[in-house]
Amino acid sequence: MSRSTPYQPVILRILHSLSGILVLTAIITGFLVYNTFDKRFGSLPIPKINPIQDIHGTVALLFLLVLPLFSLYSFHGGKIRLLQADSLQKISQLNQFNQPIWWVSLQRLANTFMLIAAVLAVTSGRMMKEEWLPLGELDHIWYYCHLTAWLILICSLAIHLLMSAKVGGAPLLLSMISWQVRTQDSPKHWLTRLRNWSVTNNYGQSLANLYQLLQSNTILSLIELLVILGIISAFLLPLFFSSGD
C-alpha cells in the first residue's frame, strides 16, 4: 500500500462493506418494488419479479441487524466523519466554497443524513403491511415515509461517493476495500478491546457532563439520540402495533 493511501480500521471496513452492500441492494430492490406496484412518478420497462417484495424485505431485515453496530461505530469510532459543530457554518460560507474543508463538511452532512434516512427507512418499512402495495393501497403515511427515506438515501449515497472521490480520490476509495491489517488492529485484539469497553466508560462521562456534551456538538448529540430511539422503535413497534397508519 502506498504512503498516500490512508489506513482504515478493519471494523470500519467490515461494517462499511456490509452496510454498503445491503443499502445498495435495498435501494435497487426498493425501486423494483415501486416499479412493480406504484409507478405514479414514472417507471421503467423492467420484467416483473414476483417475489421482489419478499426479497426487499429480507435485505431490509439484514440491514436492520447490522445498523445498530454500524451506528454505534459511526457515532463514536467514526464521529469525525459525521456532522461537526461548525460543519453547517463551513458549508454556508461562500468564501469556503471549493475549498477542501467545504467538500469535507458537505460529505459529513451527507453521511449524517444517510444514517437518519436509514433509520427512517427501516422503521417505516417495518410498519408497512405486505398487502398494501399489491392491493393498490398507496396512500398510507408509512409508505410515504419509506419513499422519502429511499430518496434521501439515494441522494446522500451519491454525495458520499462523489465527495469521497473529490476529497480523497482513488486512494481513499481503495482504502475501504484494502486487505491490509496492522498488528494493533488485528481481530485477535478485539476481545480485549471489548472487555475494556463499558457503558460507564463510554457514556458515563457524557451523562455526568450532559450540558458540556450538548454545548460541544448539540446537533450530533441529538441526532445520535434520534438514531438510537429510531432503531429501538424499528425492533419494538411492530410487536405492539399491527402495522398501519
N, C-alpha and C positions, 0 to 999 in steps of 0.2 A: 504494500500500500504506500502510495507516495506521501511525502510530507504535507502536501497541500490538501490531502483528503482528511476530513475530520473523523474522529472516532466516535461511534455511537454506542452507548451501553447495550449489552446483549438483551436485557429485559425490554428496553425500549424497542429494539429491532423486532423482537418476537411479538410483543403486543401490537406494535405498529403494523407489522405484516399481517397478523391475524385480523386486526380491525379493518385494515385497508382492503383485504380480500373480501371480507364479509360485507363491508359497506358498498363496495363496487358491485358485488353480486346482488345485494339488496336493491340498489338503485336500478340495475338492469331488470331484475325480475319485477320490481315495482312498476317500472314503465310498461312491461309486458302485461301486468295485471290491469293497469289503466287502459292500455291499448286494446285489451280484450273486452272489458266491461263498461268503460266510460266513454272515451273518445270525444267528449264535449269540446275540448280545446285543440282538436286535431288528432290525427292518428297516422300510423304507417301501415302499409300493406304487408303485415307480417303474419305468417300462418299461426293459427290458434294453437296454443299448447294447453290441453285440457287441465292438467294438474298444476298449472302455473301458480294458482293461489296457495296451494299446499307447499310448493317449492319456496315461494316468497316467505311464507310463514315460518318454515323450518330454518331458513337462513336468518331471519329476523330473531328467532329464538336463540340461535347460536350466538348471534351478536350481542343479545341481551346478557348472556352468560359471561361474555368477555368484557363487556362495557364497565362493570364495577372495577375490575383490575386496571383497565386502561385509564379510567377516570382518576383513580387513586394515584396512579403513577403520574398522570398529566398534571394534577394539581399540586404535587409535592416534588417528585423527582424531576419532572419536566416543566415546572411552572414558569421557567424563563421563556418558554415557547408560547405562553398564553398572554392574555391582556395584562399589561403593566399599568401602574398608576398614571404614567404620563403618555400612554400609547395614543389615546384619543387626542390629546393635545398635539402630539407629534404629527398625526395624520391631518389635523385641521390647519396646521401652519403651512402656508403656501411656499414659504422660503425653504421648507424642508423637502418639498416635492422633488422626486427623482434622486434624492439622497439615499444612501443605504439604510439609514435609520427609518426613513419613511416607509420603504418597502418592508423592512422587518416588522414595523409596527402594524402595517396592513396584514401581514402574514399572521401575526399574533392575534389580531382581531378575528381573522378568518378561522383560525384554529379554535378559538373560544366559541364562535358561533357554531362551528361544526359539532362541538360537544353538546351544546344546548339543543341543536336540531336533532342530534342522535337520540337524546333523552325524550324529546317530544315525539319523535318517530316511533320509538319502541313503546312508549306509554299509550299513544293514540292507537297504534296497531293492536296492542293487547286489549283495548277496549272496544274494538270493532267486532261485529258478528260476521261469521264466514258467509252467511247467506245474503248479506246486504247487496253486494255488487252483482251477483248472478240474478237477483230479483229486480235489479234496476233501482234500488234504494240508494241514491247518490247524494242525498241532502242531509245526511247525518253530520253533526258537528265534529265527531271524532274522525270521520273520513276527510273533512276539510282540513283538520289539524294535521292529518297524516300527509295529505298532498302538500301542505305548506312546508312541513318538515322536510319532505322529499326535495322540494325546490331549493330550500336553504342548504341542504346537504350538497346538492349538485354545485351550486354557486360557491360555497365555501371550499369544497374539494378542488374546484378549478383554480380558485385563488391560491390555495395552499400549494398546489403543484407549480403554478406559474411563478409565485413568489420564491419558492424553493429553488427553482431554476434561475430566477433573476438574482437572488442573493448569493446562493452557494454554487450554482452551476452544476455541471455533471458530477464533480467530486462529492457534493452534498447528497445528490440523488443516489449515487452509487454507494455511499457510506451506509445507507439504510438496508442494503442487501449484501453487504460485505460479510464474509465468514470469519474475519479476524476476531480473536478473543484475547484480550490482555489477561495476564496472570491474575491480577487482582479482581478481574471481572468474571472469572471462571464460575460456572454454575456450582462447583463444589463449595464455594464460599457463600452461596445464597442462604443455606440453612442457618449459618452463623449470623448473617445479617438479619434474618427473620427473627431469630431469638433475641437479638439486640433491639429489634423494633418493638415498640409497645404503644398502645393508645396514649398512655400517660406522657411518654417522651415526645410523641409527635403532635398530640392535641392538648395535653395538659397546659403547656405554656400558653397556647393560643386561648384557651378558656380562661386562664388566670389573667391574661392581658388582652381581653377581647377588644377593649377600646383602642389600644395601640395597634392591634391587628387590623381593625377596620380603618384606622387612620392611614395605615401604610398602603393598603390596597383595598379600599372598600368594595369596589365593583367586583374584583375577582373573588373576594371572600363570600360575597352574596351569591355569585354565580356558582361557586363550589357548593354552597348550601342548597341552592336550587337544583343542581345536578344530582346531589345525594338524595334529596327528597323525591326527585323525579324517578330515579332508579328504584327506590323503595316502592314508590307508587306503582311502577310497572310490574313489580312482582306481586304486590298485595291487592291492588284494586280489583283485578279480575276475580279474586277469591270472594269479594264481598258484593260485587255488582255483576249482574248477568249481562255485561256489555250493552250499552245503549246510551242514548242522549241524556 
